[in-house]
Each structure stands twice: as structure tokens, then as C-alpha cells.
Amino acid sequence: MTLTLELRDVRKTYGDVAAVRGVTMEVPAATIFGLLGPNGAGKTTTIRMIMDIIAPDSGEVLVFGHPRTREDLRRIGYLPEERGLYRKMTVVDQLVYLGELRGMKRRESLPRIAEWLERVELSAWGKKKIEELSKGMQQKVQLVGTVLHEPDLLILDEPFAGLDPINQSLFRDLLLDYRRRGKTVVLSTHGMLLAEKLCDHICLISAGAVVLAGELRAIRRRLGGNAYRLRAKGDLDRLAEVPGIERVAAEDGLVKLLLAPDADGGRVLRELVEFLDVEEFRSEEPDLEEIFIKAVSGAAV
């Protein structure tokens, strides 16, 4: 397996606070990799160490198969959580400037800018100043500036924050296309629904440490034995009282159950039929939100 990015026991401490505690992760080439975790987990600090914005106290960052160099950063596109555009610049001038920071000449960047603005539905706004754009439009401009030099590795820190559903869908399609072209994307987010739709591999961190990592499909298969779907009529409020059931989530007539690790599905079903008319009860792979909650809760114990 070819790796685009690898972290080996990376650590960062601020005073008495351990922000990142021995993070090790492998990002395969041509994948969308989810760096997941709750707010304050250490995701942004980890990204800043990858980008050489801050130095790790210890550990190693490898990019494209070797220890990261300054030259490697030219092959990376980085969208930070804190957006930064010059409000008095026009959209095109802003993008030309961002291209120049990555070594692109104006004559080289202008055709790409026109193509990208059409793709993100901003062609009519090229001569407008940034301050005239909505927040969602500005976020599109920032994304275009991030991919303009066609980086081999794209690192995005909470790229969907504040976007409406239409623009979320647009961003999602752009990232999927980027992967199809053989590029690698690292997506840092605490939004589990979007991550589940996009990510091939994940690394879940909590309190600065890795609590779960690997291929998402394999993780879901491995953890699927404790997740069940239920369709039934009767007093569903009593589900939380059934021994062996840890979590209940009801939506559109379907109930998702998360059983305790040592719970027996057959025994739980026998309990359910005592007070419910059960139409369906079967094991299923847990969604990413269930994995997230269980992993983070376990790490906090």
C-alpha cells in the first residue's frame, strides 16, 4: 500500500497541556481520509504540524514516502479552519495572488481560475470584491485557491462549516472527483454524516490520542455485531430498560439499537417480544456517529 502521508508517534505539549499525545496514522494514496474527533481533540494542532506551521516536540512526519521537506509543501493544498481572504481584492485577483504563492504565473493561473469559477458557479462574480460575496461564496473562493495549483495532497480543516446543503453537496462532489483523479484528501471534521459519505479510511482522536484507526468498511464490519435495527409496534419507550441495550435511536419508524459488547442478540430479542410486536430485528453495521460516540466515550473512561 502506497502512503501519501504518515505520522509516527507525533507529540505536542503546551505547558502542562498535552495537545497531541503520540498520534500515529497512515494515509493511503488516492483516498479520502477522515481525521475525526470532537472539538478540542487535537485535530487542528496535528494538521499544523503536518504543514510545518508548528514543530512537533517529538515524532516524525513523512510525506510522499519520505521525511517532509519544505519543497513537499508545494505539492500540498491546505484549507485552514480560519479562513483568510483580502476583502478589498476582486475574486480573480485574489485567486491569482494565491496561485502566485504556489509558484504559478498569472498567464498560467487565469485559465484555471476561469474553469474553476464556472465549476463552483461563480463565473459572474470574478470581478466582484470579496467583501461583496456571501460567506458561502467566499468559502468557494477559498477552496478554489486551495486546489488551483493541483496539489497531490489536499488537507481541509472543517471545510463544510457554515455551508448550506447545496454547497455541501457541491464540495462533496468536488472532493470525490479529486479522489477519482488519483489525488489524496485529508478531511478534518467532527461532522460524522458527511465524513461517512466521503471517507475510505479514518483516524479518530480524542484528547490528543488515537482511539480508533483503519479502513472505515473494516471498522464497521468489526463493530457491527453490536448494532441492530428494529421495526416493531408497541411501547418503544421501554427499550431503554431492556438489559443489554446501551443506546436507542428512533427515526422514521426505524429503531437503531446498540447492544453492550457482551450482550446476546437472541436473548435481547426474547425480551423484546414480551412487550413488542416485532416485525424486524437484525444485526447491521453501525453508522459512523455510533462508532464515534462509542470510541470517544470509551476513551474518556
Buried (B, 14 or more C-beta within 10 A) or exposed (E): EEBBBBBBEBBBBEEEEBBBBBBBBBBBBBBBBBBBBBEEBBBBBBBBBBBBEBEBBEBEBBBBEEEBEEEBBBBBBBBBBEEEBEEEBBBBBBBBBBBBEBEBEEEBBBEBBBEBBEBBEBEEBBEBBBEEBEEBBBBBBBBBBBBBBBBBBBBBBBBBEEBEEEBBEBBBEBBEEBBEEEBBBBBBBBBBEBBBEBBBBBBBBBBBBBBBBBBBEEBBEEBEBBBBEBBBEBEBEBBEEBEBBBBBEEEEEEBBBBBEEEBEBEEBBEBBEEBBEBEEBEEEBBBBBBBBBBBBEEBEE
